[in-house]
Amino acid sequence: MPSSAAYRILDAEIDAAHERDRARAMDPEQLIALVEASGLRGRGGAGFPLGRKLAATRASAAGGSAYVVANAYDADPGSPLARTILLKKPELVIDGLAIAAAAVGATSGYLYLRPDGESAKRAVERALEVARPALGDLQVEVALGPGGFMGGEESALLAVLESRRAMARQRPPYPAQQGLLMRPTLVSSAETLAALPVIVRDGADAFKRVGTETSPGTKLVSVTGAVASPGVYEVAFGVTLGEILDRAGGATGKTFKGLHVGGPTGGILNATRTGVVLDYESLKAAGTHLGSAQIRVITSDVCIVNEAAMLFDYLSKETCGLCVPCRVGTKRVEGILEGIYSDLGRADDLPWLDQLADHLQQFSLCGFGITSASILKTTMREFPDDYRRHIDEKSCPTGTCTPARSRRYETMAQP
Ligand SMILES: Cc1cc2nc3c(=O)[nH]c(=O)nc-3n(C[C@H](O)[C@H](O)[C@H](O)COP(=O)(O)O)c2cc1C
């Protein structure tokens, strides 16, 4: 059972530098065991246990050089979670990075940011100046990504740090085995690293007292859309989506129609699903994923087919284009959806979309294409009427769709 969020990153009254020094004085194996015992999982979306990633990076480095990278990129502009931490508690991320470096044996680290976040950059640079004299042989640099959604994906991020384009890479080898400049590299979300000084101070059991058994701790979420108080909130894993909505003052405006959960590649759940619990497994079971932890409130004047088409329009422009399923698949899907909301759709478009979703999920190279399938799977399942009205009755359920901007559908949507 989740308990109240007494375990806060944003309000942590903590001398992070003190905990960093304590961690650095510990035996690395002991430090990794502590993180493993805490159950801390990656906050960047996939939920991989940090302790296991630390252990794998350390083992691959085998006493040689390794790198640590704090992913503070905020690829989803609607979910500025790293920015929120960097503005309020930059020292938690810097000292978390130093703790991770001590665990894996790294002497080089990067704080990787969006190129357009001047205030966060200034905040972290100031905090770094304060911390630097105490970091010993650990060299930490602030690096700026390219902008764009793919810039936050871990293998693309490593390419950027090597002065290449933000393109995904086949895995394995994972960054923990072979990352930056072919050396073992720990890439962790800034939010994940920010939990480390707190775990070192309070211990694994205290950390696990908040959240759920499989998803301990708290999570920052960004509540956006038609809601009274949009913003970034810190909640304990285990709260329901409805409780998060209440915390943000509740849905506003027209009738509440659904929740888009997980950022641009996240699924859209209908209004009956406010009981879904915020944790990695529950969101997956509901057909979506934690992703960028954006929860966007959608109202009844939105046509879901149009919404899905807009998301695929965005994704087809943001894909790095390296793998065919994602490069061609996102464009194809956009074309079919565009055809449906332009009332040119046919009944067999739906099984075809389903097949394309499977294809994206099974064959894409990275999380971008894999997770985008959830937009299709959830919208077709949770809002069948929006699709049916357009396909069978040739009318928009909300009266808002205008015919597609192009006739792309007619040339692209034939099998
Ligand atoms: C398209 C895309 C964008 C991503 N953007 C971010 C990001 O901005 N910040 C982040 O921490 N993780 C992002 N991730 C996840 C990273 O690839 C990686 O899993 C994460 O940084 C690992 O850290 P964690 O284990 O602490 O979650 C993104 C993934 C994808 C597929």
The ligand as an SDF file (V2000), in Angstrom:
LIG
                    3D

 31 33  0  0  0  0  0  0  0  0999 V2000
   12.4530    9.0040  -27.4790 C   0  0  0  0  0  0  0  0  0  0  0  0
   12.9780    8.8730  -26.0700 C   0  0  0  0  0  0  0  0  0  0  0  0
   13.2570   10.0040  -25.3300 C   0  0  0  0  0  0  0  0  0  0  0  0
   13.7490    9.8800  -24.0260 C   0  0  0  0  0  0  0  0  0  0  0  0
   14.0070   11.0080  -23.3180 N   0  0  0  0  0  0  0  0  0  0  0  0
   14.4440   10.9160  -22.0420 C   0  0  0  0  0  0  0  0  0  0  0  0
   14.6910   12.0900  -21.2750 C   0  0  0  0  0  0  0  0  0  0  0  0
   14.4920   13.2110  -21.7250 O   0  0  0  0  0  0  0  0  0  0  0  0
   15.1390   11.9250  -20.0000 N   0  0  0  0  0  0  0  0  0  0  0  0
   15.3530   10.6820  -19.4580 C   0  0  0  0  0  0  0  0  0  0  0  0
   15.7680   10.5860  -18.3160 O   0  0  0  0  0  0  0  0  0  0  0  0
   15.1350    9.5500  -20.1710 N   0  0  0  0  0  0  0  0  0  0  0  0
   14.6850    9.6430  -21.4450 C   0  0  0  0  0  0  0  0  0  0  0  0
   14.4710    8.5130  -22.1660 N   0  0  0  0  0  0  0  0  0  0  0  0
   14.8480    7.2190  -21.5750 C   0  0  0  0  0  0  0  0  0  0  0  0
   16.3490    6.9470  -21.8140 C   0  0  0  0  0  0  0  0  0  0  0  0
   16.5050    6.2980  -23.0700 O   0  0  0  0  0  0  0  0  0  0  0  0
   16.9510    6.0410  -20.7370 C   0  0  0  0  0  0  0  0  0  0  0  0
   16.1640    4.8930  -20.6220 O   0  0  0  0  0  0  0  0  0  0  0  0
   17.0490    6.7220  -19.3810 C   0  0  0  0  0  0  0  0  0  0  0  0
   17.7630    7.9270  -19.4590 O   0  0  0  0  0  0  0  0  0  0  0  0
   17.7650    5.7900  -18.4150 C   0  0  0  0  0  0  0  0  0  0  0  0
   17.7230    6.3360  -17.1200 O   0  0  0  0  0  0  0  0  0  0  0  0
   16.8870    5.6660  -15.9500 P   0  0  0  0  0  0  0  0  0  0  0  0
   17.3070    4.2170  -15.8970 O   0  0  0  0  0  0  0  0  0  0  0  0
   17.2540    6.4230  -14.7450 O   0  0  0  0  0  0  0  0  0  0  0  0
   15.4480    5.7870  -16.3200 O   0  0  0  0  0  0  0  0  0  0  0  0
   13.9710    8.5990  -23.4730 C   0  0  0  0  0  0  0  0  0  0  0  0
   13.6660    7.4630  -24.2280 C   0  0  0  0  0  0  0  0  0  0  0  0
   13.1730    7.5930  -25.5080 C   0  0  0  0  0  0  0  0  0  0  0  0
   12.8350    6.3510  -26.2770 C   0  0  0  0  0  0  0  0  0  0  0  0
  1  2  1  0
  2  3  1  0
  2 30  2  0
  3  4  2  0
  4  5  1  0
  4 28  1  0
  5  6  2  0
  6  7  1  0
  6 13  1  0
  7  8  2  0
  7  9  1  0
  9 10  1  0
 10 11  2  0
 10 12  1  0
 12 13  2  0
 13 14  1  0
 14 15  1  0
 14 28  1  0
 15 16  1  0
 16 17  1  0
 16 18  1  0
 18 19  1  0
 18 20  1  0
 20 21  1  0
 20 22  1  0
 22 23  1  0
 23 24  1  0
 24 25  2  0
 24 26  1  0
 24 27  1  0
 28 29  2  0
 29 30  1  0
 30 31  1  0
M  END
$$$$
